[in-house]
Amino acid sequence: MGNVTVNPYTRLPTGVALSNKLADADLPGVYGHEIGHVIDQLAGEISTEGLTLELKALYNVGREPKA
């Protein structure tokens, strides 16, 4: 549904692509997810050690937000 391209030499993000088949209501969630990958890449692959429970909770909120 989305993709982040990364320069193979610098490892820096170079673009974000979203599927044109996404419903309008899904665009913000998918875009937010991909921006998370951009931030992770820019931060130099942030270590997730000790954050498993917190990250799972954030991932689940991003996938199934409550209205």
N, C-alpha and C positions, 0 to 999 in steps of 0.2 A: 504494500500500500504506500510505502514511502522508502526513501533511500538517501543516505548521505554519502557523497563522494569525497574521497580523501586523497590528497597528493601522496603518491607512494614514496617520495623522497623526504618530504618535510613532515609527513603524517598530519598535516593541517587540513581541516575541512575545506573543500572548494565549492560545495553546492549541496542544496537540498532539493529533492524531487518528490512530488506527490502524484499519485495515480490520478488520472483524469476520470476514473471510474468511481471515485469516492463520492458518497452522498454529501451534500452541503453540511449536514449536521455532524458528519465524521471528520471534516477537515481540521477543526481546531485541535481535536485530540491526537490525530495522526501527526499534525505539524508539531505540536508540543512534544510528542514522543521523539521525533527526529531532531528537534532542537536540543533535547537531552543528550543525544549522541554527539551533537556538535560541541556542547559544553564539555562533555567527557573527553572528547578528543583534544580540545583546546587546553584543558587542564592537565593534559599529559597522562591520560588513563588513570584517573583517580582510583586509589585503592579502596576496595569495598570491605576490607577486613574489619570484622566486628559490626558491620552495618546490615547484615543479611535480613534481619527482621524488619528494620525500618525501610529498606529498599523494596522488599516484597510488598509492604503496605502501600508505599507510593506507587509501585507498579500496578497494583490492583485498583487503586483509585483512578489512575490514568486510563485503565482499560474499562472499568465499569463505574463511571462517576454517578453519584446519586444526585437526583434532581432536587 
